């Protein structure tokens, strides 16, 4: 047959076996970004709303523990908020990759954006890890204290504060793991192009 029809057994020149893989990688990238954004948002909210007040001898004298009492926790909240904002803004680019995964003319442009995105995700990963590490050291001292420095463990008194702090750390480390997967996924996508 001549003309525009394709006979059985022939393969169209426009069909590309890598299109499905590229679209799958783009969809996986989108889902991972949503999960990482949710983890960083949850971590920032859990830590940012963390406070506990304990009564002392009278109701007029109270002891309180708030996240903004410790600069490491403030850094943690700010860093997770920045990373969440980046991830939400990068969802637009992720949707573009899903829609235009088979575009031929914009391939070089997409490769450049992917390369920049890999570097941006690396920066966000570094920010999340730095904030989580700083907050982890404070939570560790809050749980166990430090006898050499005469710092007492406060988690026996401020149990809810310590539990919320620990929970927000878990969310932040999950986001870091998702960002590592995103970097690997972006490198795979760039190498396929």
C-alpha positions as CSV (number, residue, x, y, z in Angstrom):
1,X,0.0,0.0,0.0
2,X,1.2,3.4,-0.8
3,X,0.2,6.7,0.8
4,X,-0.2,7.4,4.4
5,X,-1.5,4.1,5.6
6,X,0.6,1.6,7.5
7,X,0.4,-2.1,6.8
8,X,0.4,-4.7,9.5
9,X,3.9,-5.4,10.7
10,X,5.2,-1.9,9.8
11,X,6.3,0.5,12.4
12,X,5.6,4.2,12.1
13,X,8.6,6.5,11.9
14,X,7.0,8.8,14.4
15,X,6.6,6.1,17.0
16,X,9.4,6.0,19.6
17,X,9.8,3.2,22.1
18,X,11.3,5.6,24.6
19,X,8.2,7.9,24.6
20,X,6.3,5.7,27.1
21,X,9.4,5.5,29.4
22,X,9.9,9.3,29.2
23,X,6.3,9.9,30.1
24,X,6.5,7.3,32.9
25,X,9.6,9.0,34.3
26,X,7.9,12.4,34.1
27,X,4.8,11.1,35.9
28,X,7.0,9.5,38.6
29,X,8.9,12.8,38.9
30,X,5.6,14.7,39.4
31,X,4.3,12.2,42.1
32,X,7.6,12.3,44.0
33,X,7.6,16.1,44.0
34,X,4.1,16.1,45.4
35,X,5.1,13.6,48.1
36,X,8.3,15.6,49.0
37,X,6.4,18.9,49.1
38,X,3.8,17.3,51.4
39,X,6.6,15.9,53.7
40,X,8.4,19.3,53.9
41,X,5.1,21.1,54.5
42,X,4.1,18.7,57.2
43,X,7.5,19.0,58.9
44,X,7.5,22.7,58.8
45,X,3.9,22.9,60.2
46,X,4.6,20.3,62.9
47,X,7.7,22.1,64.1
48,X,6.3,25.6,63.6
49,X,3.3,25.0,65.7
50,X,5.2,23.1,68.4
51,X,4.9,24.5,71.9
52,X,4.1,23.1,75.3
53,X,3.5,24.9,78.6
54,X,4.0,23.4,82.0
55,X,2.6,24.8,85.2
56,X,4.9,25.4,88.1
57,X,4.0,25.9,91.8
58,X,1.3,28.4,91.0
59,X,-0.8,29.0,87.9
60,X,0.9,32.4,87.4
61,X,4.4,30.9,87.0
62,X,4.7,28.6,84.0
63,X,7.5,27.1,82.0
64,X,7.1,26.8,78.2
65,X,9.0,25.3,75.4
66,X,8.4,26.7,71.9
67,X,10.1,26.0,68.6
68,X,11.3,29.6,68.2
69,X,13.3,29.4,71.5
70,X,16.0,27.4,69.6
71,X,17.6,28.9,66.4
72,X,18.1,25.4,65.0
73,X,14.3,24.8,65.0
74,X,13.7,28.2,63.4
75,X,16.2,27.3,60.7
76,X,14.5,23.9,60.3
77,X,11.1,25.5,59.8
78,X,12.4,28.1,57.3
79,X,14.5,25.6,55.3
80,X,11.6,23.1,55.0
81,X,9.3,26.0,53.9
82,X,11.7,27.1,51.2
83,X,12.1,23.6,49.9
84,X,8.3,23.1,49.9
85,X,7.9,26.4,48.0
86,X,10.5,25.2,45.4
87,X,8.9,21.9,45.0
88,X,5.4,23.4,44.5
89,X,6.8,25.9,41.9
90,X,8.7,23.1,40.1
91,X,5.4,21.2,39.7
92,X,4.7,23.4,36.7
93,X,7.9,22.2,35.0
94,X,7.1,18.7,35.9
95,X,3.6,19.0,34.3
96,X,5.3,20.5,31.2
97,X,7.5,17.4,31.0
98,X,4.5,15.1,31.2
99,X,2.7,17.0,28.4
100,X,5.7,17.6,26.2
101,X,7.6,14.4,26.7
102,X,7.7,13.6,23.0
103,X,8.5,17.1,21.7
104,X,11.4,17.0,19.3
105,X,12.1,20.7,18.8
106,X,12.2,21.6,22.5
107,X,14.5,18.6,23.4
108,X,17.6,20.8,23.9
109,X,15.7,23.3,26.0
110,X,14.3,20.5,28.1
111,X,17.8,19.0,28.6
112,X,19.0,22.4,29.8
113,X,16.1,22.7,32.2
114,X,16.6,19.2,33.4
115,X,20.3,19.9,34.1
116,X,19.4,23.1,36.0
117,X,16.7,21.3,37.8
118,X,19.0,18.6,38.9
119,X,21.3,21.2,40.4
120,X,18.4,23.0,42.0
121,X,17.2,19.8,43.6
122,X,20.8,19.2,44.9
123,X,20.7,22.6,46.6
124,X,17.3,21.9,48.1
125,X,18.5,18.5,49.3
126,X,21.5,20.1,51.0
127,X,19.2,22.7,52.6
128,X,16.9,20.0,54.0
129,X,19.7,17.8,55.2
130,X,21.4,20.8,56.9
131,X,18.2,21.8,58.7
132,X,17.3,18.3,59.7
133,X,20.8,17.6,61.0
134,X,20.8,20.8,63.1
135,X,17.4,20.1,64.5
136,X,18.4,16.4,65.1
137,X,21.2,17.5,67.4
138,X,18.9,19.6,69.5
139,X,16.3,16.8,69.7
140,X,19.0,14.3,70.7
141,X,20.2,16.5,73.5
142,X,16.5,17.1,74.6
143,X,16.1,13.3,74.8
144,X,19.3,12.4,76.4
145,X,20.9,15.5,77.8
146,X,24.7,16.0,78.1
147,X,26.2,15.2,81.4
148,X,29.6,16.8,80.5
149,X,27.9,20.2,79.8
150,X,25.4,19.9,82.6
151,X,22.5,19.9,80.1
152,X,19.6,17.9,81.4
153,X,17.2,16.0,79.3
154,X,13.9,17.9,79.1
155,X,11.8,15.3,77.3
156,X,10.5,13.8,80.6
157,X,8.9,17.1,81.3
158,X,8.0,18.3,77.8
159,X,7.0,15.0,76.3
160,X,4.5,16.3,73.7
161,X,7.1,18.9,72.5
162,X,9.7,16.3,72.0
163,X,7.4,13.9,70.2
164,X,6.3,16.5,67.7
165,X,9.9,17.6,67.2
166,X,10.9,14.0,66.5
167,X,7.9,13.5,64.2
168,X,8.8,16.6,62.1
169,X,12.3,15.3,61.8
170,X,11.0,12.0,60.3
171,X,9.0,13.9,57.7
172,X,12.1,16.0,56.8
173,X,14.3,12.9,56.4
174,X,11.6,11.3,54.2
175,X,11.6,14.4,52.1
176,X,15.4,14.2,51.8
177,X,15.1,10.6,50.6
178,X,12.5,11.6,48.0
179,X,14.8,14.4,46.8
180,X,17.6,11.9,46.4
181,X,15.3,9.7,44.3
182,X,14.3,12.8,42.3
183,X,18.0,13.6,41.5
184,X,18.5,10.0,40.3
185,X,15.4,10.2,38.3
186,X,16.4,13.5,36.7
187,X,19.8,12.1,35.9
188,X,18.2,9.1,34.2
189,X,15.9,11.4,32.2
190,X,18.8,13.6,31.1
191,X,20.9,10.6,30.1
192,X,18.1,9.1,28.0
193,X,18.0,12.4,26.0
